[in-house]
Amino acid sequence: MANEELKRTIKDMVIAGKGILAADESVSTATKRLASINVESTEETRRQYRNLILTAPGIGKYICGVIMFEETLYQKTDDGVSFPQHLKNAGVVPGIKVDGGLADFNDKGEQYTKGLDGLGDRLEKYKKAGARFTKWRAVYSISDNAPSQELINKNAADLAKYAKICQEHGLAPIVEPEVLIDGAHSIQKCHEATEKVLKEVFRALKKENVAIGLCILKPSMVISGKQAENRAGVDEVAKRTVEVLKKTVPEELPSINFLSGGQGPEEATQHLNRMHTLGIELPWYVSFSYARALQEPALKAWQGRQENLKKGQKAFLKRAKLNSLATMGKYREEMEKEE
Ligand code: 13P
């Protein structure tokens, strides 16, 4: 029974104080991350890096699910255990990114997400390898003429088709519409774009008869463009983000897990924490599904050297713990200085 299976997965992934780790960088993105510490990207160095993060002792205390890239799904820890099996042993649900990346959509420079062809067959393969949930990312840039309504409609329809196919195969879908932080736009522009995007996403999910109670939403926050002057502060980001979510996201959705989208690690933690201290009731669980904001300090501490493995794991666990506290509104800036 797909529904029973989906319910169990959602139950295992919506746990107070825990969040999701996105470790599903494609080979080209992983290559960029490794280049930032002068490490050559090979199948083996990528495996070593995944090993560092995923075998961090006690990862299951703060992380309830990990999104992997296909390559990682079939790789093993230093101890020779497949990553999905290792995660299962650690009490963490293994998941997989299933979209096929971006392709040109129109002559405005907008891109849509590929990957619906043959998706069902791939899902069966991933399920056999241990995956219990999936992720599909759609992106929207902000400019004078973007995001266009055509792209908003196309991405929403494809996210809904993806979610439906995953649910039919007993895999819980993470629906990820990311309004990009790149640019000098105001927070007001991001607010308007995010509202339009989310409205259309939920309209499409309903139209496709997706069980909203068995999905997870992974949105971006409402935030000023990275290059904007006078970027909005923590308070405004938290308030506007909650406002847009309350307006567009049905209460039956179990969990909202934010992406970090180019925010610094501390900034991403502060924003999440503030949403939980506004005194506004949130009908869904509100947590994190960060990649960069959870991994950056670990990558820096590791530097590709085996002797730094423990240092890297410590840096990762610290961020995971601080974000866990943020999901309960218990994070304080002084904690950044603690070991
Ligand atoms: P960031 O947290 O680095 O934005 O990554 C999240 C993610 O999964 C992007 O698809």
Boltz pocket constraint, residues with backbone or C-beta under 6 A from the ligand:
constraints:
  - pocket:
      binder: B
      contacts: [[A, 22], [A, 137], [A, 176], [A, 258], [A, 259], [A, 260], [A, 261], [A, 262], [A, 289], [A, 290], [A, 291], [A, 292], [A, 293]]
      max_distance: 6.0
